[in-house]
Amino acid sequence: MHARSLTRYARRLSWFVVFGLASAALLLPSSAATLAAEPKTEITICHATGSDNNPYVVNSPAINSSGAFEGELSGGHNQHIGPIWHPGIVGVWGDIIPPYDYAPTNFHYNGLNWTAAGQAIYNNDCKVPNPTPTPTPTPSPTPTPTPTPTPTPEGATPTPTPTPSPTPTGGVGPVTGTPDPGNATPTLPSTSTIDSTGSGPTGDGWRIILLAMAGVLAAALLLTPASVVVRKDDGSR
């Protein structure tokens, strides 16, 4: 009965393979957990447009996680250097980038044009705030001199001195500048996180492949009858 033992052993081994494939498929990590482990960080900046009518626009480039510019912003925004835009500027102006850190590579960026003027534009949705008007000083009125009466000689008939009409005086009322309410603006969000995509089968893909292999092997075992091979001895029993 040696052949029967080999047949049973082979079938049992096949079932072990089926259970092993199914267990491996269930133990694989989910693709969502794999993608969440590799986040990409975005930094909100004010990107220079080159237009005097609209000097800056809001932009949120991602941080490069690898390569020669690892830790810097994609699109080369770290190299968009230049002064802050102001009326009458000649030439190009630079982006406004807040300071940030990228922990995976211990990268620190000090910021670009992150001055008081740059932060005012950044916190105003990347729009240049309107300047506050300067109050006009009020002029002081000039006093009108009082005429001195002429003395009359003794015995002479005094000549009446005409009384001058008072000169009207007026002042210019104070002009008070009203601050532009556009200066009080909401602060933009700094960062946000998005998931990156990878190439090749993910954890869910391998799970489907392993479960399919286990199902095919189990179906083959169930549809194939167990063959019993009995070797007869040449001698009589």
Disulfide bonds with the S-S distance in Angstrom:
Cys46-Cys126 1.99
